[in-house]
Amino acid sequence: MVERVATLQELETHWSLRDLILANEALDIREEARMAADEAAKRRAEEGSP
């Protein structure tokens, strides 16, 4: 999935390499949490639980 967090110009002029690494890690963590929540909801739906 591609997140539109910053423009290319912003990345080239305002973000440091460290900023990019930290932002990428944050996006990875957010995606992992989203996938875990989706999987938990799927399991609950299959079990018939709210």
N, C-alpha and C positions, 0 to 999 in steps of 0.2 A: 504494500500500500504506500502511496506517495502522499505525504502531508505537505500542505502548502503553508509553511511556517514563515518563510522569508523569501524575498525575491533574490535573484542571482546577484543583482547589484548590491543588495544589503550584505549578502554573504561575502562578496568580494571586497567590500569597503568597510564594513562595520564589525564583522565577526572575526574573532581570532580562531586559530586552529583549535585551541582548547574549548572555546564556545561551541564550535561545530561538533566536537567529540562529545561534550556533555549533552548537547541537544539531541544528538543521535541516540545516546544511551537513554535519555528520557523518553524519546519516542518508542524505542524498543521496549522499555518497561511498560509504557502505556498500552502498547499493542499486546504484550503478554497478558496484562491484566484484563484487557477486553476479551481476549481469547479464552481465558480462564472463566470469566463471567458467562460468556456464551456457552461454554461447555457445561458449566454448573446449571444454567437455565435449561439446557437440553436434557440433562439427566433428570432434573426435577419434572420436566414435562413428560418424560418417558415413564417416570414413577407415579405420575398423577398427583404430585405434591405441589402446593402453592409456592 
